[in-house]
Amino acid sequence: MAADEVVWYGPRILTKVRQVCIPVELLRALELDAGSELQFALAADRTEIRIRPTGRSRADREQKKAS
């Protein structure tokens, strides 16, 4: 994605326990909810943190344990 195609949300504040709120528009677009797993990566030039969903959730893991 080219830099001019990016839609920025925020700024957001990092809490004392290093948490940040993800904008609801992004959560809905990716169909994420509490318990959804995410992966993080630091861009090579160290100017961006990239976040992507794994497609799994805490509920999926708990369901497998119960089976």
N, C-alpha and C positions, 0 to 999 in steps of 0.2 A: 504494500500500500504506500503510495507516495505521500510525502509529508503534508501536501495540501489537501489530501483526502481524509485526514484524521480529524475527528470531532473530539475536542477536549472537554472534559467535565471537571469542575473544581474551580479553585483549589479545594482540597480536602485536608483535614488536620489529622496527623498521626497522634494517637493517644499515648498516655504514659505507658500502657502495656503493648505498644507498637501495633495497634489495630487501626484500620481505616474503613470507613463506610463506602461500599461500592454503590454508585448511583442506581436507583431502581430501574431506570430505563435500560441499563446494560444487563441487569439481572433478568429482566423480562425478555430482552432480545435473545439471551442465551439460555433461557428457561432454567435458571439457577435458583436454588432455594437454600435455606439453612441446611447444612450437612453436605452440600455439594463440594466435591474435591476440586482444588485448583493447583496448578503448577506455576512456579515463578522462575524467571530467567533474567539475568542481567545482560543487557546489550553489550556487544564487544567494546563500544566506545564509552560505556558506563554512563550514558545519559538517559537511559530508559530502563524501567523494569517492565518486563512483559509477563502477562498473566494469561493462562489459558485453562479452560475446564478440562478435566480428564474424562468426563462422561460418566463418572461414578459418584456415589454419594454415601454418606454414613448409613443411610437406610438400606442400601444395597448390601453393605458388609454385614449389618445386623441380621438381614434376612437370610444370608448364606450361613451364618452361625446357627440360626434356628433350624435349618434344614437338616 
